[in-house]
Amino acid sequence: MPGFKYFKYFERDNLADGATYDDTWYPDTDIKIKRIYLARKDGAAFTKSTFYLKVKETVYTHPVVPAAVLGPNVEISPELNIPVAAKQVIAFSLKNLEGTAIGVMITLECHEP
């Protein structure tokens, strides 16, 4: 049975209202993204922000989802089990629609495929 491999962490401070944090990552080995945790650094909940996720050419958010859907912990964040081959691009965007500048944390829970 495949198990936990590692967490991959991204962060951005002072993301202006209306601004988007875009990033990409190419894992070195095959993984499965079990969950995605989205959190604000100030501990407040997301209310209006959105999230976009694409792996290689597959978009998993059609076109975006509320950031609150992918919560800050295992109780809220759904199990996704997205397969990602080594060196495939993972691209994401978080758009801040909270009405103020915020700091954000994005954590990918990666498991063995």
C-alpha positions in Angstrom: 0.0 0.0 0.0 1.5 3.3 -1.1 2.2 5.7 1.8 3.0 9.3 2.6 6.1 10.7 0.8 6.4 14.4 1.8 4.8 17.8 1.9 5.6 20.4 -0.7 5.1 24.0 0.6 4.7 27.3 -1.1 4.1 30.7 0.4 3.5 34.3 -0.6 3.4 37.4 1.7 1.6 40.6 1.0 -0.5 39.4 -1.9 -2.5 42.5 -2.8 -6.3 42.4 -3.1 -7.1 41.3 -6.6 -3.6 40.0 -7.2 -2.8 36.4 -8.2 -0.1 34.2 -6.9 1.0 31.8 -9.7 3.6 29.1 -9.4 4.8 25.9 -11.0 6.6 22.8 -9.7 8.2 19.7 -11.4 8.5 16.8 -9.0 11.6 14.7 -9.3 9.7 11.4 -8.9 6.2 10.0 -9.5 3.8 11.2 -6.8 0.1 11.3 -6.0 -1.2 14.6 -4.6 -3.6 13.3 -1.9 -4.7 16.7 -0.6 -4.1 20.4 -1.1 -4.1 22.6 2.0 -4.8 26.4 1.5 -4.4 28.7 4.4 -4.1 32.4 5.2 -1.0 33.3 7.3 -3.2 35.4 9.6 -5.4 32.4 10.5 -8.5 33.9 9.0 -10.7 31.8 6.7 -10.8 32.4 2.9 -14.2 33.9 2.0 -14.0 34.9 -1.7 -10.6 33.9 -3.1 -10.3 31.3 -5.8 -7.8 28.5 -6.7 -6.8 27.0 -10.1 -4.9 23.7 -10.5 -3.5 22.1 -13.7 -1.2 19.1 -14.0 0.4 18.8 -17.4 -2.6 19.5 -19.6 -5.3 18.4 -17.2 -7.2 21.2 -15.4 -8.7 20.0 -12.0 -10.6 23.1 -11.1 -12.8 23.9 -14.2 -11.9 26.8 -14.3 -11.5 27.7 -10.6 -12.8 26.7 -7.2 -13.4 28.7 -4.0 -10.2 28.6 -2.0 -12.3 27.6 1.1 -13.1 24.2 -0.6 -9.4 23.2 -0.2 -9.2 24.1 3.5 -6.3 24.4 5.9 -6.5 21.0 7.4 -7.4 17.3 6.8 -10.9 17.8 8.2 -11.8 20.2 5.4 -9.5 19.5 2.5 -11.0 16.7 0.3 -9.0 13.6 -0.7 -8.0 14.2 -4.4 -5.4 11.5 -5.3 -4.1 13.3 -8.4 -1.4 11.3 -10.1 1.7 13.2 -11.3 4.5 11.7 -13.2 8.1 12.7 -12.6 9.0 16.0 -14.3 5.4 16.8 -15.2 4.4 20.4 -14.5 2.1 21.3 -11.7 0.7 24.8 -12.2 -1.5 26.6 -9.7 -2.9 30.1 -9.2 -4.5 31.6 -6.1 -6.4 34.8 -6.6 -6.8 37.0 -3.6 -10.4 38.4 -3.4 -10.5 39.0 0.3 -10.6 42.8 0.2 -7.1 43.3 1.7 -3.5 42.2 1.2 -2.9 38.7 2.7 -0.2 36.1 3.2 -1.0 32.7 1.8 0.3 29.1 2.4 -0.2 26.3 -0.1 0.8 22.8 0.9 0.6 19.7 -1.3 0.4 16.4 0.6 2.4 14.0 -1.6 2.1 10.2 -1.4 3.7 7.3 -3.3 1.8 6.6 -6.5 
